[in-house]
Amino acid sequence: MIHLEHLNLVVTDIEKTLKFYQAAFPHWKVRGGGEASWHGKKRNWVHFGDDYQYLTFNDDGVGENRDLTGHQVGLAHFAFVTSDIDSVMTQLAEAGFNLDKDGAIDEYRKNVYYLDPNGYEVEFVQYLSDTPSLRNRYE
């Protein structure tokens, strides 16, 4: 078995980034952090997650994230499955984050997209069926 353990994201401001992800994942916590050097540049870092999965934030980012409407090579988005998408949306709204776009209308799933403070597109999806052929179908 293989599963995703963590994503390592370069950001500009760890505190602003944490505000977004803490709203989406109130059960996660900062697991550790420190200071390091990456190719001669100092940076701060934190691990934010639970005992099994986490996100790493490194604050040495400069410039803007890729244009998500363009065709540049790079990360398009990443997604998290939730059992209660409405709750995630409420938590993000209460923390001051606006929905970027709705997902496709589908009878077997609901999904939405947000932009985090660094311009990463984050999808949240709630599956309305446990049947793989229904929840994973392509149109």
Salt bridges, closest charged atoms under 4 A:
GLU5 OE1 - HIS6 ND1 3.01
ASP51 OD1 - LYS29 NZ 3.93
ASP60 OD1 - ARG43 NH1 3.69
ASP86 OD2 - LYS110 NZ 3.45
ASP106 OD2 - ARG109 NH1 3.80
ASP106 OD1 - ARG137 NH2 3.34
GLU107 OE2 - ARG137 NH2 3.88
GLU121 OE1 - HIS77 ND1 3.72
GLU121 OE2 - LYS101 NZ 3.15
GLU123 OE1 - HIS77 NE2 2.95
